[in-house]
């Protein structure tokens, strides 16, 4: 026999493979970022207001809209029935109640005069109070005191103050020593009108300046919040920018118009919108007072609701117009 054929095949053993029990890796818990934490904190902060808006104010708003399009009839034994009458209440407010249109026109006209005065005055005071001087914090507190005095219970107590009523009411009479004059005539007694007339300035500008001087008490009272906003904007401007302007030889006047005004232009937009809302929704606003007086009359619930919603739409249109115009010149600094 052949030796090669007689050889038996050699069996090769396969190497043993060790099995390792590997458990699935545990999923790492994602760490919450700083922005997410801030967002959650913001939602927690506004949660009470949001809940109150949905539970308390939203039903009132819906009922107010229904009342403006309806007519309320009181039923015998209690209760009332609301009948939809379409736009009749709005037509009565616009075409039948002439006092509402006149009051609304006068209020908007006064607003257009007050907004520039309040914004310019608050910016001027913020620039002054931002300078390094002794007692700067005290002066800032003094200019913010009227904001505190014009709110809540203090405002009701202060309403009985005779001096306050004279300063805020231009129809009150005072004794100037040369006779009895109204508060609105105090500026004319100081010959400011004569000064403007000698400068050949138009009568409209003269009347505007005189009214601003007579209403300086009200302007100061309504400029506290705006002044703080401007102060925050001024303090956010890097001093290096002003140092570079000094090196280039720019004057303080040029630095104000080319550096300060562009840098605080977002605050000008915010303060303009805030001033509009504050002036048009104030309890002393002539339109608000008139709407409240209509509400107390017989059958005035529906008419006052219609007036309120028309006034609301007008306020929103004014805010949109002012925001659109100022947004064209607002400068936003990029922080890349």
PyMOL commands that set and color helices and strands:
alter all, ss='L'
color gray80, all
select helices_A, chain A and resi 3-6+34-68+88-96+98-129+136-149+152-158+162-168+183-189+192-198+203-214+216-221+224-235+239-248+252-263+265-280+286-295+300-327
alter helices_A, ss='H'
color red, helices_A
select strands_A, chain A and resi 70-74+80-84+173-175+180-182
alter strands_A, ss='S'
color yellow, strands_A
deselect
rebuild
show_as cartoon
